[in-house]
Amino acid sequence: MNELVLAFFITWTTYGTWLPGDRRGWAKKKVWGIQKPDPELEQACRERMTEDAVILTWEQRQIVDAVIVEHCRIREWTLHARNVRTNHAHVVVTAPCDGETVREQLKAWASRRLSDHAGLSGGGKNGRRRWFTEGGDIQGIEDEEHLAMAVRYVLEGQ
């Protein structure tokens, strides 16, 4: 892990719930800042969706939450805070690897457990579905003050 990074503030969304062009603004890969709404782009992206959008139920949220807690325990990562919502998840975690690895492992294991719970088997087109969007946001936290702010936001700002 980078010596300057104390923790990561990681956010990812569920599949189809925050498309490029979204009226709330949206993030574009490798472009800094929130992008302006673009209804035509959003509609084009919606038409390219291969599955229905995912809104997590209370039970599915509990599954994702349990995966986050258990995976951090197994990997011996320090989980500072987590909050699984109907259309996104936030995690604040300290890990001895890069934030992308943390995010992708948490999403992959959550996807497996959600598919198992839904009675889906196999991989890819053989039953497992897309539960989450590709990527997500990762912010490095470099000091205790920002760590406390991120934890407070995740636990109380939702």
PLY file of the C-alpha trace (Angstrom):
ply
format ascii 1.0
element vertex 158
property float x
property float y
property float z
element edge 157
property int vertex1
property int vertex2
end_header
0.00 0.00 0.00
1.16 3.54 -0.69
2.88 4.92 2.43
0.76 8.10 2.20
-2.59 6.30 2.11
-4.07 5.49 5.50
-7.29 3.97 4.12
-9.58 3.86 1.10
-13.09 5.26 0.73
-14.67 2.99 -1.88
-18.07 3.34 -3.53
-19.73 1.19 -6.17
-23.23 1.16 -7.64
-25.64 -1.59 -8.56
-26.10 -2.49 -12.20
-28.13 -0.04 -14.25
-28.95 2.44 -11.49
-26.49 5.23 -12.34
-25.80 5.29 -16.06
-23.53 7.65 -18.00
-25.54 10.77 -18.72
-27.60 10.43 -15.51
-29.54 13.55 -14.47
-27.78 13.52 -11.06
-24.43 13.91 -12.81
-22.08 11.03 -13.48
-18.42 10.02 -13.45
-16.49 9.37 -16.64
-13.43 7.13 -16.62
-10.16 9.05 -16.58
-11.97 12.43 -16.53
-11.87 14.53 -13.36
-15.11 15.81 -11.88
-18.81 15.17 -12.17
-20.12 15.22 -15.73
-23.23 17.14 -16.73
-26.50 15.30 -17.39
-26.91 14.03 -20.94
-30.38 12.47 -21.46
-29.51 11.12 -24.91
-26.41 9.35 -23.60
-28.35 7.97 -20.64
-31.06 6.58 -22.94
-28.48 5.04 -25.28
-26.81 3.34 -22.31
-30.16 2.12 -21.00
-30.93 0.56 -24.40
-27.58 -1.30 -24.30
-28.27 -2.86 -20.90
-28.28 -6.64 -21.08
-30.18 -7.18 -17.83
-32.65 -5.35 -15.61
-31.36 -2.71 -13.21
-30.61 -4.03 -9.72
-32.31 -2.55 -6.66
-31.12 -4.53 -3.65
-33.74 -5.78 -1.23
-33.21 -5.57 2.52
-32.16 -9.24 2.53
-29.73 -8.74 -0.37
-28.25 -5.71 1.39
-27.64 -7.89 4.45
-25.85 -10.45 2.27
-23.54 -7.81 0.78
-22.90 -6.34 4.24
-21.97 -9.77 5.63
-19.61 -10.39 2.70
-17.83 -7.08 3.33
-17.38 -7.85 7.04
-16.27 -11.45 6.47
-13.91 -10.73 3.59
-12.20 -7.95 5.55
-11.87 -10.32 8.53
-10.37 -13.11 6.38
-7.94 -10.75 4.62
-7.10 -9.02 7.93
-8.10 -5.65 6.49
-9.30 -3.00 8.93
-12.93 -2.20 8.17
-13.67 1.27 9.50
-17.21 1.63 8.13
-19.61 0.22 5.56
-23.09 1.03 4.37
-24.94 -1.02 1.77
-27.84 0.86 0.22
-30.43 -0.22 -2.36
-28.37 1.06 -5.29
-24.81 1.49 -3.98
-22.32 0.54 -1.29
-19.72 2.54 0.62
-16.73 1.01 2.39
-13.91 2.65 4.35
-11.08 0.16 4.75
-7.35 -0.06 5.41
-5.63 -2.80 3.42
-2.02 -3.59 2.45
-2.92 -3.55 -1.25
-4.32 -1.08 -3.75
-7.91 0.15 -3.51
-8.87 -1.40 -6.85
-7.99 -4.87 -5.55
-10.08 -4.27 -2.43
-13.06 -3.00 -4.42
-12.97 -5.79 -6.99
-12.64 -8.55 -4.37
-15.56 -7.20 -2.33
-17.75 -6.84 -5.42
-16.82 -10.29 -6.76
-17.56 -12.09 -3.49
-20.79 -10.14 -2.99
-21.86 -11.04 -6.53
-21.18 -14.73 -5.90
-23.19 -14.73 -2.67
-26.10 -12.82 -4.24
-26.19 -15.23 -7.17
-26.05 -18.24 -4.83
-28.86 -16.76 -2.75
-30.91 -16.20 -5.92
-30.45 -19.85 -6.92
-28.30 -19.02 -9.91
-25.42 -21.31 -10.80
-22.48 -21.29 -13.13
-20.72 -18.21 -14.37
-21.36 -15.52 -16.94
-24.32 -16.34 -19.14
-24.92 -19.64 -17.31
-27.00 -18.07 -14.59
-24.97 -15.52 -12.68
-26.03 -11.99 -13.34
-24.47 -8.56 -13.17
-25.21 -7.23 -9.73
-22.90 -4.21 -9.88
-21.58 -1.74 -12.43
-18.02 -2.00 -13.65
-15.50 -0.10 -11.58
-16.50 2.37 -8.92
-14.92 5.22 -7.03
-11.80 4.89 -4.88
-10.49 7.77 -2.82
-7.28 7.49 -0.87
-7.48 8.81 2.68
-4.20 10.27 3.85
-4.83 11.43 7.42
-6.88 10.76 10.54
-9.10 13.82 10.05
-10.23 12.70 6.59
-10.63 9.14 7.83
-12.99 10.37 10.56
-14.93 12.45 8.02
-15.30 9.47 5.64
-16.45 7.18 8.46
-18.98 9.77 9.65
-20.32 10.22 6.11
-20.70 6.47 5.56
-22.38 5.85 8.93
-24.45 9.01 9.31
-24.62 10.80 5.95
-26.70 8.22 4.18
0 1
1 2
2 3
3 4
4 5
5 6
6 7
7 8
8 9
9 10
10 11
11 12
12 13
13 14
14 15
15 16
16 17
17 18
18 19
19 20
20 21
21 22
22 23
23 24
24 25
25 26
26 27
27 28
28 29
29 30
30 31
31 32
32 33
33 34
34 35
35 36
36 37
37 38
38 39
39 40
40 41
41 42
42 43
43 44
44 45
45 46
46 47
47 48
48 49
49 50
50 51
51 52
52 53
53 54
54 55
55 56
56 57
57 58
58 59
59 60
60 61
61 62
62 63
63 64
64 65
65 66
66 67
67 68
68 69
69 70
70 71
71 72
72 73
73 74
74 75
75 76
76 77
77 78
78 79
79 80
80 81
81 82
82 83
83 84
84 85
85 86
86 87
87 88
88 89
89 90
90 91
91 92
92 93
93 94
94 95
95 96
96 97
97 98
98 99
99 100
100 101
101 102
102 103
103 104
104 105
105 106
106 107
107 108
108 109
109 110
110 111
111 112
112 113
113 114
114 115
115 116
116 117
117 118
118 119
119 120
120 121
121 122
122 123
123 124
124 125
125 126
126 127
127 128
128 129
129 130
130 131
131 132
132 133
133 134
134 135
135 136
136 137
137 138
138 139
139 140
140 141
141 142
142 143
143 144
144 145
145 146
146 147
147 148
148 149
149 150
150 151
151 152
152 153
153 154
154 155
155 156
156 157
